[in-house]
Amino acid sequence: MNMLTQYGRMAEKHWREHCPHLVRDLEAKGQLHTMLLEAEEKTKDEMIELTQQFTKQGLTPQQAHDRAWEMVREEYILLPPEMVTS
């Protein structure tokens, strides 16, 4: 089984805390690890692409990385919290 990178570990921590129903459903289907790997892969791919674009626009590598992270992080890693119903 592939080991998770920092993005996958961050996603798992965030999902378990803020999206427990999603985690429970994915675990029940045996898909949690696969979805975490997919989230980190998509994040890495988009981060590379955006960082390159921003660097070409004149940002420093750190600025480009930071801007890319701001744009991508909520797409796959820091998902919005689930609504709690009483």
HTML snippet that shows the backbone in 3Dmol.js (N, CA, C, O; Angstrom):
<script src="https://3Dmol.org/build/3Dmol-min.js"></script>
<div id="view" style="width:600px;height:400px;position:relative"></div>
<script>
const pdb = `
ATOM      1  N   MET A   1       0.849  -1.174   0.000  1.00  0.00           N
ATOM      2  CA  MET A   1       0.000   0.000   0.000  1.00  0.00           C
ATOM      3  C   MET A   1       0.900   1.244   0.000  1.00  0.00           C
ATOM      4  O   MET A   1       1.874   1.306   0.750  1.00  0.00           O
ATOM      5  N   ASN A   2       0.578   2.215  -0.826  1.00  0.00           N
ATOM      6  CA  ASN A   2       1.363   3.436  -0.914  1.00  0.00           C
ATOM      7  C   ASN A   2       1.234   4.245   0.368  1.00  0.00           C
ATOM      8  O   ASN A   2       0.163   4.337   0.968  1.00  0.00           O
ATOM      9  N   MET A   3       2.359   4.830   0.768  1.00  0.00           N
ATOM     10  CA  MET A   3       2.366   5.680   1.962  1.00  0.00           C
ATOM     11  C   MET A   3       1.886   7.079   1.572  1.00  0.00           C
ATOM     12  O   MET A   3       2.134   7.548   0.461  1.00  0.00           O
ATOM     13  N   LEU A   4       1.206   7.723   2.491  1.00  0.00           N
ATOM     14  CA  LEU A   4       0.717   9.072   2.254  1.00  0.00           C
ATOM     15  C   LEU A   4       1.842  10.084   2.450  1.00  0.00           C
ATOM     16  O   LEU A   4       2.707   9.912   3.309  1.00  0.00           O
ATOM     17  N   THR A   5       1.816  11.130   1.648  1.00  0.00           N
ATOM     18  CA  THR A   5       2.750  12.237   1.807  1.00  0.00           C
ATOM     19  C   THR A   5       2.141  13.242   2.780  1.00  0.00           C
ATOM     20  O   THR A   5       1.096  12.986   3.378  1.00  0.00           O
ATOM     21  N   GLN A   6       2.796  14.372   2.932  1.00  0.00           N
ATOM     22  CA  GLN A   6       2.284  15.402   3.849  1.00  0.00           C
ATOM     23  C   GLN A   6       0.872  15.839   3.471  1.00  0.00           C
ATOM     24  O   GLN A   6       0.051  16.104   4.349  1.00  0.00           O
ATOM     25  N   TYR A   7       0.586  15.915   2.178  1.00  0.00           N
ATOM     26  CA  TYR A   7      -0.758  16.329   1.759  1.00  0.00           C
ATOM     27  C   TYR A   7      -1.806  15.290   2.152  1.00  0.00           C
ATOM     28  O   TYR A   7      -2.882  15.643   2.634  1.00  0.00           O
ATOM     29  N   GLY A   8      -1.498  14.036   1.950  1.00  0.00           N
ATOM     30  CA  GLY A   8      -2.437  12.976   2.315  1.00  0.00           C
ATOM     31  C   GLY A   8      -2.674  12.910   3.808  1.00  0.00           C
ATOM     32  O   GLY A   8      -3.803  12.717   4.258  1.00  0.00           O
ATOM     33  N   ARG A   9      -1.601  13.071   4.582  1.00  0.00           N
ATOM     34  CA  ARG A   9      -1.746  13.056   6.052  1.00  0.00           C
ATOM     35  C   ARG A   9      -2.546  14.265   6.519  1.00  0.00           C
ATOM     36  O   ARG A   9      -3.362  14.156   7.434  1.00  0.00           O
ATOM     37  N   MET A  10      -2.314  15.418   5.894  1.00  0.00           N
ATOM     38  CA  MET A  10      -3.067  16.622   6.234  1.00  0.00           C
ATOM     39  C   MET A  10      -4.542  16.431   5.906  1.00  0.00           C
ATOM     40  O   MET A  10      -5.411  16.805   6.693  1.00  0.00           O
ATOM     41  N   ALA A  11      -4.821  15.849   4.746  1.00  0.00           N
ATOM     42  CA  ALA A  11      -6.201  15.600   4.345  1.00  0.00           C
ATOM     43  C   ALA A  11      -6.882  14.650   5.327  1.00  0.00           C
ATOM     44  O   ALA A  11      -8.008  14.897   5.757  1.00  0.00           O
ATOM     45  N   GLU A  12      -6.199  13.566   5.679  1.00  0.00           N
ATOM     46  CA  GLU A  12      -6.811  12.601   6.594  1.00  0.00           C
ATOM     47  C   GLU A  12      -7.133  13.241   7.939  1.00  0.00           C
ATOM     48  O   GLU A  12      -8.221  13.033   8.477  1.00  0.00           O
ATOM     49  N   LYS A  13      -6.206  14.010   8.483  1.00  0.00           N
ATOM     50  CA  LYS A  13      -6.439  14.679   9.767  1.00  0.00           C
ATOM     51  C   LYS A  13      -7.633  15.628   9.655  1.00  0.00           C
ATOM     52  O   LYS A  13      -8.517  15.631  10.511  1.00  0.00           O
ATOM     53  N   HIS A  14      -7.648  16.424   8.602  1.00  0.00           N
ATOM     54  CA  HIS A  14      -8.730  17.392   8.416  1.00  0.00           C
ATOM     55  C   HIS A  14     -10.067  16.681   8.197  1.00  0.00           C
ATOM     56  O   HIS A  14     -11.070  17.033   8.817  1.00  0.00           O
ATOM     57  N   TRP A  15     -10.076  15.685   7.317  1.00  0.00           N
ATOM     58  CA  TRP A  15     -11.314  14.972   7.028  1.00  0.00           C
ATOM     59  C   TRP A  15     -11.878  14.308   8.272  1.00  0.00           C
ATOM     60  O   TRP A  15     -13.080  14.378   8.527  1.00  0.00           O
ATOM     61  N   ARG A  16     -11.001  13.656   9.056  1.00  0.00           N
ATOM     62  CA  ARG A  16     -11.482  12.968  10.271  1.00  0.00           C
ATOM     63  C   ARG A  16     -12.095  13.960  11.249  1.00  0.00           C
ATOM     64  O   ARG A  16     -13.083  13.649  11.914  1.00  0.00           O
ATOM     65  N   GLU A  17     -11.516  15.148  11.339  1.00  0.00           N
ATOM     66  CA  GLU A  17     -12.022  16.148  12.273  1.00  0.00           C
ATOM     67  C   GLU A  17     -13.267  16.860  11.752  1.00  0.00           C
ATOM     68  O   GLU A  17     -14.212  17.089  12.507  1.00  0.00           O
ATOM     69  N   HIS A  18     -13.273  17.211  10.469  1.00  0.00           N
ATOM     70  CA  HIS A  18     -14.325  18.072   9.932  1.00  0.00           C
ATOM     71  C   HIS A  18     -15.343  17.362   9.025  1.00  0.00           C
ATOM     72  O   HIS A  18     -16.410  17.910   8.746  1.00  0.00           O
ATOM     73  N   CYS A  19     -15.020  16.165   8.574  1.00  0.00           N
ATOM     74  CA  CYS A  19     -15.906  15.423   7.659  1.00  0.00           C
ATOM     75  C   CYS A  19     -16.044  13.969   8.115  1.00  0.00           C
ATOM     76  O   CYS A  19     -15.746  13.053   7.348  1.00  0.00           O
ATOM     77  N   PRO A  20     -16.490  13.746   9.344  1.00  0.00           N
ATOM     78  CA  PRO A  20     -16.526  12.374   9.867  1.00  0.00           C
ATOM     79  C   PRO A  20     -17.450  11.438   9.097  1.00  0.00           C
ATOM     80  O   PRO A  20     -17.173  10.242   8.997  1.00  0.00           O
ATOM     81  N   HIS A  21     -18.550  11.969   8.550  1.00  0.00           N
ATOM     82  CA  HIS A  21     -19.457  11.104   7.780  1.00  0.00           C
ATOM     83  C   HIS A  21     -18.785  10.636   6.490  1.00  0.00           C
ATOM     84  O   HIS A  21     -18.916   9.475   6.105  1.00  0.00           O
ATOM     85  N   LEU A  22     -18.076  11.530   5.832  1.00  0.00           N
ATOM     86  CA  LEU A  22     -17.335  11.168   4.618  1.00  0.00           C
ATOM     87  C   LEU A  22     -16.325  10.072   4.940  1.00  0.00           C
ATOM     88  O   LEU A  22     -16.238   9.070   4.230  1.00  0.00           O
ATOM     89  N   VAL A  23     -15.571  10.267   6.006  1.00  0.00           N
ATOM     90  CA  VAL A  23     -14.553   9.281   6.400  1.00  0.00           C
ATOM     91  C   VAL A  23     -15.208   7.939   6.712  1.00  0.00           C
ATOM     92  O   VAL A  23     -14.731   6.893   6.270  1.00  0.00           O
ATOM     93  N   ARG A  24     -16.273   7.968   7.453  1.00  0.00           N
ATOM     94  CA  ARG A  24     -16.973   6.729   7.811  1.00  0.00           C
ATOM     95  C   ARG A  24     -17.469   6.000   6.557  1.00  0.00           C
ATOM     96  O   ARG A  24     -17.333   4.781   6.448  1.00  0.00           O
ATOM     97  N   ASP A  25     -18.044   6.754   5.614  1.00  0.00           N
ATOM     98  CA  ASP A  25     -18.535   6.143   4.374  1.00  0.00           C
ATOM     99  C   ASP A  25     -17.390   5.550   3.553  1.00  0.00           C
ATOM    100  O   ASP A  25     -17.495   4.435   3.040  1.00  0.00           O
ATOM    101  N   LEU A  26     -16.302   6.304   3.435  1.00  0.00           N
ATOM    102  CA  LEU A  26     -15.163   5.811   2.657  1.00  0.00           C
ATOM    103  C   LEU A  26     -14.527   4.593   3.315  1.00  0.00           C
ATOM    104  O   LEU A  26     -14.134   3.647   2.632  1.00  0.00           O
ATOM    105  N   GLU A  27     -14.426   4.617   4.645  1.00  0.00           N
ATOM    106  CA  GLU A  27     -13.871   3.458   5.355  1.00  0.00           C
ATOM    107  C   GLU A  27     -14.761   2.235   5.173  1.00  0.00           C
ATOM    108  O   GLU A  27     -14.259   1.127   4.985  1.00  0.00           O
ATOM    109  N   ALA A  28     -16.071   2.423   5.227  1.00  0.00           N
ATOM    110  CA  ALA A  28     -17.005   1.307   5.062  1.00  0.00           C
ATOM    111  C   ALA A  28     -16.864   0.666   3.690  1.00  0.00           C
ATOM    112  O   ALA A  28     -17.054  -0.541   3.535  1.00  0.00           O
ATOM    113  N   LYS A  29     -16.530   1.483   2.694  1.00  0.00           N
ATOM    114  CA  LYS A  29     -16.359   0.992   1.325  1.00  0.00           C
ATOM    115  C   LYS A  29     -14.917   0.559   1.053  1.00  0.00           C
ATOM    116  O   LYS A  29     -14.610   0.067  -0.033  1.00  0.00           O
ATOM    117  N   GLY A  30     -14.038   0.743   2.034  1.00  0.00           N
ATOM    118  CA  GLY A  30     -12.626   0.400   1.849  1.00  0.00           C
ATOM    119  C   GLY A  30     -11.923   1.341   0.882  1.00  0.00           C
ATOM    120  O   GLY A  30     -10.970   0.943   0.212  1.00  0.00           O
ATOM    121  N   GLN A  31     -12.385   2.585   0.804  1.00  0.00           N
ATOM    122  CA  GLN A  31     -11.849   3.528  -0.179  1.00  0.00           C
ATOM    123  C   GLN A  31     -11.132   4.733   0.425  1.00  0.00           C
ATOM    124  O   GLN A  31     -10.685   5.605  -0.321  1.00  0.00           O
ATOM    125  N   LEU A  32     -11.009   4.810   1.739  1.00  0.00           N
ATOM    126  CA  LEU A  32     -10.423   6.003   2.343  1.00  0.00           C
ATOM    127  C   LEU A  32      -8.995   6.235   1.862  1.00  0.00           C
ATOM    128  O   LEU A  32      -8.663   7.333   1.416  1.00  0.00           O
ATOM    129  N   HIS A  33      -8.162   5.224   1.949  1.00  0.00           N
ATOM    130  CA  HIS A  33      -6.756   5.383   1.549  1.00  0.00           C
ATOM    131  C   HIS A  33      -6.648   5.776   0.075  1.00  0.00           C
ATOM    132  O   HIS A  33      -5.844   6.636  -0.286  1.00  0.00           O
ATOM    133  N   THR A  34      -7.447   5.153  -0.760  1.00  0.00           N
ATOM    134  CA  THR A  34      -7.434   5.465  -2.196  1.00  0.00           C
ATOM    135  C   THR A  34      -7.821   6.914  -2.442  1.00  0.00           C
ATOM    136  O   THR A  34      -7.203   7.590  -3.264  1.00  0.00           O
ATOM    137  N   MET A  35      -8.828   7.392  -1.743  1.00  0.00           N
ATOM    138  CA  MET A  35      -9.269   8.777  -1.924  1.00  0.00           C
ATOM    139  C   MET A  35      -8.238   9.764  -1.383  1.00  0.00           C
ATOM    140  O   MET A  35      -8.063  10.846  -1.944  1.00  0.00           O
ATOM    141  N   LEU A  36      -7.559   9.403  -0.306  1.00  0.00           N
ATOM    142  CA  LEU A  36      -6.501  10.267   0.216  1.00  0.00           C
ATOM    143  C   LEU A  36      -5.343  10.345  -0.775  1.00  0.00           C
ATOM    144  O   LEU A  36      -4.785  11.420  -0.997  1.00  0.00           O
ATOM    145  N   LEU A  37      -4.982   9.212  -1.368  1.00  0.00           N
ATOM    146  CA  LEU A  37      -3.922   9.212  -2.385  1.00  0.00           C
ATOM    147  C   LEU A  37      -4.325  10.064  -3.579  1.00  0.00           C
ATOM    148  O   LEU A  37      -3.506  10.807  -4.121  1.00  0.00           O
ATOM    149  N   GLU A  38      -5.581   9.959  -3.989  1.00  0.00           N
ATOM    150  CA  GLU A  38      -6.076  10.752  -5.112  1.00  0.00           C
ATOM    151  C   GLU A  38      -6.050  12.243  -4.781  1.00  0.00           C
ATOM    152  O   GLU A  38      -5.678  13.058  -5.626  1.00  0.00           O
ATOM    153  N   ALA A  39      -6.439  12.602  -3.573  1.00  0.00           N
ATOM    154  CA  ALA A  39      -6.437  14.004  -3.160  1.00  0.00           C
ATOM    155  C   ALA A  39      -5.024  14.568  -3.175  1.00  0.00           C
ATOM    156  O   ALA A  39      -4.802  15.685  -3.643  1.00  0.00           O
ATOM    157  N   GLU A  40      -4.071  13.798  -2.663  1.00  0.00           N
ATOM    158  CA  GLU A  40      -2.708  14.320  -2.652  1.00  0.00           C
ATOM    159  C   GLU A  40      -2.110  14.379  -4.056  1.00  0.00           C
ATOM    160  O   GLU A  40      -1.341  15.293  -4.354  1.00  0.00           O
ATOM    161  N   GLU A  41      -2.437  13.448  -4.902  1.00  0.00           N
ATOM    162  CA  GLU A  41      -1.925  13.452  -6.280  1.00  0.00           C
ATOM    163  C   GLU A  41      -2.468  14.658  -7.056  1.00  0.00           C
ATOM    164  O   GLU A  41      -1.721  15.357  -7.741  1.00  0.00           O
ATOM    165  N   LYS A  42      -3.764  14.888  -6.940  1.00  0.00           N
ATOM    166  CA  LYS A  42      -4.360  16.038  -7.627  1.00  0.00           C
ATOM    167  C   LYS A  42      -3.791  17.343  -7.088  1.00  0.00           C
ATOM    168  O   LYS A  42      -3.545  18.281  -7.846  1.00  0.00           O
ATOM    169  N   THR A  43      -3.585  17.398  -5.786  1.00  0.00           N
ATOM    170  CA  THR A  43      -3.011  18.597  -5.172  1.00  0.00           C
ATOM    171  C   THR A  43      -1.609  18.831  -5.709  1.00  0.00           C
ATOM    172  O   THR A  43      -1.282  19.941  -6.131  1.00  0.00           O
ATOM    173  N   LYS A  44      -0.774  17.789  -5.698  1.00  0.00           N
ATOM    174  CA  LYS A  44       0.597  17.936  -6.201  1.00  0.00           C
ATOM    175  C   LYS A  44       0.605  18.385  -7.657  1.00  0.00           C
ATOM    176  O   LYS A  44       1.348  19.297  -8.023  1.00  0.00           O
ATOM    177  N   ASP A  45      -0.212  17.754  -8.483  1.00  0.00           N
ATOM    178  CA  ASP A  45      -0.240  18.092  -9.912  1.00  0.00           C
ATOM    179  C   ASP A  45      -0.643  19.546 -10.134  1.00  0.00           C
ATOM    180  O   ASP A  45       0.001  20.265 -10.899  1.00  0.00           O
ATOM    181  N   GLU A  46      -1.702  19.974  -9.466  1.00  0.00           N
ATOM    182  CA  GLU A  46      -2.161  21.353  -9.646  1.00  0.00           C
ATOM    183  C   GLU A  46      -1.186  22.352  -9.041  1.00  0.00           C
ATOM    184  O   GLU A  46      -1.012  23.450  -9.571  1.00  0.00           O
ATOM    185  N   MET A  47      -0.551  21.981  -7.937  1.00  0.00           N
ATOM    186  CA  MET A  47       0.443  22.859  -7.329  1.00  0.00           C
ATOM    187  C   MET A  47       1.613  23.094  -8.282  1.00  0.00           C
ATOM    188  O   MET A  47       2.079  24.224  -8.431  1.00  0.00           O
ATOM    189  N   ILE A  48       2.078  22.043  -8.918  1.00  0.00           N
ATOM    190  CA  ILE A  48       3.189  22.170  -9.866  1.00  0.00           C
ATOM    191  C   ILE A  48       2.803  23.086 -11.016  1.00  0.00           C
ATOM    192  O   ILE A  48       3.543  24.005 -11.369  1.00  0.00           O
ATOM    193  N   GLU A  49       1.641  22.827 -11.593  1.00  0.00           N
ATOM    194  CA  GLU A  49       1.180  23.612 -12.742  1.00  0.00           C
ATOM    195  C   GLU A  49       1.015  25.094 -12.373  1.00  0.00           C
ATOM    196  O   GLU A  49       1.497  25.970 -13.090  1.00  0.00           O
ATOM    197  N   LEU A  50       0.344  25.365 -11.270  1.00  0.00           N
ATOM    198  CA  LEU A  50       0.106  26.748 -10.868  1.00  0.00           C
ATOM    199  C   LEU A  50       1.395  27.456 -10.457  1.00  0.00           C
ATOM    200  O   LEU A  50       1.592  28.626 -10.785  1.00  0.00           O
ATOM    201  N   THR A  51       2.264  26.757  -9.746  1.00  0.00           N
ATOM    202  CA  THR A  51       3.528  27.352  -9.331  1.00  0.00           C
ATOM    203  C   THR A  51       4.346  27.763 -10.551  1.00  0.00           C
ATOM    204  O   THR A  51       4.950  28.836 -10.563  1.00  0.00           O
ATOM    205  N   GLN A  52       4.366  26.920 -11.567  1.00  0.00           N
ATOM    206  CA  GLN A  52       5.085  27.258 -12.799  1.00  0.00           C
ATOM    207  C   GLN A  52       4.468  28.482 -13.467  1.00  0.00           C
ATOM    208  O   GLN A  52       5.186  29.373 -13.920  1.00  0.00           O
ATOM    209  N   GLN A  53       3.142  28.526 -13.528  1.00  0.00           N
ATOM    210  CA  GLN A  53       2.464  29.676 -14.136  1.00  0.00           C
ATOM    211  C   GLN A  53       2.796  30.964 -13.387  1.00  0.00           C
ATOM    212  O   GLN A  53       3.113  31.980 -14.005  1.00  0.00           O
ATOM    213  N   PHE A  54       2.723  30.920 -12.066  1.00  0.00           N
ATOM    214  CA  PHE A  54       2.969  32.124 -11.277  1.00  0.00           C
ATOM    215  C   PHE A  54       4.431  32.563 -11.350  1.00  0.00           C
ATOM    216  O   PHE A  54       4.722  33.759 -11.333  1.00  0.00           O
ATOM    217  N   THR A  55       5.343  31.605 -11.432  1.00  0.00           N
ATOM    218  CA  THR A  55       6.756  31.940 -11.567  1.00  0.00           C
ATOM    219  C   THR A  55       6.999  32.645 -12.901  1.00  0.00           C
ATOM    220  O   THR A  55       7.760  33.610 -12.968  1.00  0.00           O
ATOM    221  N   LYS A  56       6.352  32.161 -13.960  1.00  0.00           N
ATOM    222  CA  LYS A  56       6.476  32.805 -15.275  1.00  0.00           C
ATOM    223  C   LYS A  56       5.904  34.224 -15.248  1.00  0.00           C
ATOM    224  O   LYS A  56       6.321  35.076 -16.032  1.00  0.00           O
ATOM    225  N   GLN A  57       4.955  34.477 -14.350  1.00  0.00           N
ATOM    226  CA  GLN A  57       4.360  35.805 -14.232  1.00  0.00           C
ATOM    227  C   GLN A  57       5.214  36.744 -13.379  1.00  0.00           C
ATOM    228  O   GLN A  57       4.863  37.908 -13.186  1.00  0.00           O
ATOM    229  N   GLY A  58       6.334  36.230 -12.872  1.00  0.00           N
ATOM    230  CA  GLY A  58       7.259  37.093 -12.147  1.00  0.00           C
ATOM    231  C   GLY A  58       7.294  36.940 -10.648  1.00  0.00           C
ATOM    232  O   GLY A  58       8.042  37.651  -9.979  1.00  0.00           O
ATOM    233  N   LEU A  59       6.505  36.030 -10.095  1.00  0.00           N
ATOM    234  CA  LEU A  59       6.559  35.805  -8.656  1.00  0.00           C
ATOM    235  C   LEU A  59       7.805  35.001  -8.299  1.00  0.00           C
ATOM    236  O   LEU A  59       8.313  34.236  -9.118  1.00  0.00           O
ATOM    237  N   THR A  60       8.289  35.176  -7.082  1.00  0.00           N
ATOM    238  CA  THR A  60       9.394  34.337  -6.611  1.00  0.00           C
ATOM    239  C   THR A  60       8.871  32.913  -6.457  1.00  0.00           C
ATOM    240  O   THR A  60       7.660  32.709  -6.373  1.00  0.00           O
ATOM    241  N   PRO A  61       9.756  31.936  -6.418  1.00  0.00           N
ATOM    242  CA  PRO A  61       9.279  30.561  -6.219  1.00  0.00           C
ATOM    243  C   PRO A  61       8.426  30.405  -4.956  1.00  0.00           C
ATOM    244  O   PRO A  61       7.422  29.692  -4.977  1.00  0.00           O
ATOM    245  N   GLN A  62       8.811  31.057  -3.864  1.00  0.00           N
ATOM    246  CA  GLN A  62       8.031  30.948  -2.627  1.00  0.00           C
ATOM    247  C   GLN A  62       6.670  31.608  -2.783  1.00  0.00           C
ATOM    248  O   GLN A  62       5.662  31.052  -2.346  1.00  0.00           O
ATOM    249  N   GLN A  63       6.623  32.774  -3.393  1.00  0.00           N
ATOM    250  CA  GLN A  63       5.341  33.453  -3.624  1.00  0.00           C
ATOM    251  C   GLN A  63       4.439  32.607  -4.517  1.00  0.00           C
ATOM    252  O   GLN A  63       3.240  32.478  -4.270  1.00  0.00           O
ATOM    253  N   ALA A  64       5.036  32.036  -5.557  1.00  0.00           N
ATOM    254  CA  ALA A  64       4.270  31.199  -6.488  1.00  0.00           C
ATOM    255  C   ALA A  64       3.706  29.982  -5.767  1.00  0.00           C
ATOM    256  O   ALA A  64       2.543  29.627  -5.955  1.00  0.00           O
ATOM    257  N   HIS A  65       4.529  29.347  -4.948  1.00  0.00           N
ATOM    258  CA  HIS A  65       4.087  28.173  -4.187  1.00  0.00           C
ATOM    259  C   HIS A  65       2.957  28.548  -3.233  1.00  0.00           C
ATOM    260  O   HIS A  65       1.944  27.853  -3.160  1.00  0.00           O
ATOM    261  N   ASP A  66       3.132  29.642  -2.507  1.00  0.00           N
ATOM    262  CA  ASP A  66       2.123  30.059  -1.535  1.00  0.00           C
ATOM    263  C   ASP A  66       0.794  30.380  -2.215  1.00  0.00           C
ATOM    264  O   ASP A  66      -0.267  30.003  -1.717  1.00  0.00           O
ATOM    265  N   ARG A  67       0.849  31.067  -3.339  1.00  0.00           N
ATOM    266  CA  ARG A  67      -0.389  31.413  -4.046  1.00  0.00           C
ATOM    267  C   ARG A  67      -1.068  30.146  -4.582  1.00  0.00           C
ATOM    268  O   ARG A  67      -2.289  30.011  -4.506  1.00  0.00           O
ATOM    269  N   ALA A  68      -0.279  29.234  -5.115  1.00  0.00           N
ATOM    270  CA  ALA A  68      -0.842  27.975  -5.618  1.00  0.00           C
ATOM    271  C   ALA A  68      -1.511  27.205  -4.481  1.00  0.00           C
ATOM    272  O   ALA A  68      -2.609  26.676  -4.652  1.00  0.00           O
ATOM    273  N   TRP A  69      -0.856  27.140  -3.325  1.00  0.00           N
ATOM    274  CA  TRP A  69      -1.416  26.427  -2.171  1.00  0.00           C
ATOM    275  C   TRP A  69      -2.738  27.055  -1.754  1.00  0.00           C
ATOM    276  O   TRP A  69      -3.691  26.337  -1.452  1.00  0.00           O
ATOM    277  N   GLU A  70      -2.814  28.376  -1.732  1.00  0.00           N
ATOM    278  CA  GLU A  70      -4.056  29.056  -1.368  1.00  0.00           C
ATOM    279  C   GLU A  70      -5.194  28.688  -2.314  1.00  0.00           C
ATOM    280  O   GLU A  70      -6.349  28.594  -1.900  1.00  0.00           O
ATOM    281  N   MET A  71      -4.864  28.481  -3.573  1.00  0.00           N
ATOM    282  CA  MET A  71      -5.891  28.176  -4.571  1.00  0.00           C
ATOM    283  C   MET A  71      -6.326  26.712  -4.538  1.00  0.00           C
ATOM    284  O   MET A  71      -7.484  26.405  -4.819  1.00  0.00           O
ATOM    285  N   VAL A  72      -5.418  25.819  -4.202  1.00  0.00           N
ATOM    286  CA  VAL A  72      -5.674  24.382  -4.354  1.00  0.00           C
ATOM    287  C   VAL A  72      -6.122  23.705  -3.057  1.00  0.00           C
ATOM    288  O   VAL A  72      -6.867  22.726  -3.101  1.00  0.00           O
ATOM    289  N   ARG A  73      -5.690  24.198  -1.938  1.00  0.00           N
ATOM    290  CA  ARG A  73      -5.862  23.464  -0.673  1.00  0.00           C
ATOM    291  C   ARG A  73      -7.300  23.088  -0.335  1.00  0.00           C
ATOM    292  O   ARG A  73      -7.538  22.026   0.240  1.00  0.00           O
ATOM    293  N   GLU A  74      -8.250  23.930  -0.677  1.00  0.00           N
ATOM    294  CA  GLU A  74      -9.637  23.635  -0.319  1.00  0.00           C
ATOM    295  C   GLU A  74     -10.350  22.778  -1.362  1.00  0.00           C
ATOM    296  O   GLU A  74     -11.484  22.350  -1.148  1.00  0.00           O
ATOM    297  N   GLU A  75      -9.693  22.532  -2.477  1.00  0.00           N
ATOM    298  CA  GLU A  75     -10.262  21.659  -3.514  1.00  0.00           C
ATOM    299  C   GLU A  75     -10.218  20.192  -3.098  1.00  0.00           C
ATOM    300  O   GLU A  75     -11.173  19.446  -3.315  1.00  0.00           O
ATOM    301  N   TYR A  76      -9.098  19.787  -2.499  1.00  0.00           N
ATOM    302  CA  TYR A  76      -8.885  18.356  -2.247  1.00  0.00           C
ATOM    303  C   TYR A  76      -8.490  18.034  -0.807  1.00  0.00           C
ATOM    304  O   TYR A  76      -8.800  16.948  -0.316  1.00  0.00           O
ATOM    305  N   ILE A  77      -7.819  18.945  -0.129  1.00  0.00           N
ATOM    306  CA  ILE A  77      -7.264  18.645   1.188  1.00  0.00           C
ATOM    307  C   ILE A  77      -8.162  19.166   2.315  1.00  0.00           C
ATOM    308  O   ILE A  77      -8.639  18.394   3.148  1.00  0.00           O
ATOM    309  N   LEU A  78      -8.384  20.473   2.330  1.00  0.00           N
ATOM    310  CA  LEU A  78      -9.137  21.097   3.414  1.00  0.00           C
ATOM    311  C   LEU A  78     -10.596  21.284   2.983  1.00  0.00           C
ATOM    312  O   LEU A  78     -11.056  22.398   2.732  1.00  0.00           O
ATOM    313  N   LEU A  79     -11.292  20.170   2.907  1.00  0.00           N
ATOM    314  CA  LEU A  79     -12.692  20.197   2.472  1.00  0.00           C
ATOM    315  C   LEU A  79     -13.542  20.962   3.485  1.00  0.00           C
ATOM    316  O   LEU A  79     -13.207  21.020   4.669  1.00  0.00           O
ATOM    317  N   PRO A  80     -14.653  21.552   3.009  1.00  0.00           N
ATOM    318  CA  PRO A  80     -15.510  22.278   3.949  1.00  0.00           C
ATOM    319  C   PRO A  80     -16.085  21.325   5.002  1.00  0.00           C
ATOM    320  O   PRO A  80     -16.368  20.164   4.705  1.00  0.00           O
ATOM    321  N   PRO A  81     -16.256  21.818   6.222  1.00  0.00           N
ATOM    322  CA  PRO A  81     -16.822  20.965   7.283  1.00  0.00           C
ATOM    323  C   PRO A  81     -18.233  20.522   6.927  1.00  0.00           C
ATOM    324  O   PRO A  81     -18.994  21.233   6.271  1.00  0.00           O
ATOM    325  N   GLU A  82     -18.547  19.317   7.388  1.00  0.00           N
ATOM    326  CA  GLU A  82     -19.894  18.804   7.189  1.00  0.00           C
ATOM    327  C   GLU A  82     -20.853  19.582   8.069  1.00  0.00           C
ATOM    328  O   GLU A  82     -20.495  20.032   9.157  1.00  0.00           O
ATOM    329  N   MET A  83     -22.061  19.733   7.590  1.00  0.00           N
ATOM    330  CA  MET A  83     -23.101  20.387   8.377  1.00  0.00           C
ATOM    331  C   MET A  83     -23.560  19.431   9.474  1.00  0.00           C
ATOM    332  O   MET A  83     -23.827  18.257   9.217  1.00  0.00           O
ATOM    333  N   VAL A  84     -23.646  19.937  10.675  1.00  0.00           N
ATOM    334  CA  VAL A  84     -24.103  19.136  11.812  1.00  0.00           C
ATOM    335  C   VAL A  84     -25.582  19.396  12.015  1.00  0.00           C
ATOM    336  O   VAL A  84     -26.012  20.539  12.165  1.00  0.00           O
ATOM    337  N   THR A  85     -26.349  18.325  12.019  1.00  0.00           N
ATOM    338  CA  THR A  85     -27.796  18.467  12.250  1.00  0.00           C
ATOM    339  C   THR A  85     -28.134  17.888  13.607  1.00  0.00           C
ATOM    340  O   THR A  85     -27.545  16.895  14.034  1.00  0.00           O
ATOM    341  N   SER A  86     -29.076  18.505  14.275  1.00  0.00           N
ATOM    342  CA  SER A  86     -29.427  18.021  15.620  1.00  0.00           C
ATOM    343  C   SER A  86     -30.730  17.267  15.612  1.00  0.00           C
ATOM    344  O   SER A  86     -31.175  16.792  16.656  1.00  0.00           O
TER     345      SER A  86
END
`;
const viewer = $3Dmol.createViewer("view");
viewer.addModel(pdb, "pdb");
viewer.setStyle({}, {cartoon: {color: "spectrum"}});
viewer.zoomTo();
viewer.render();
</script>
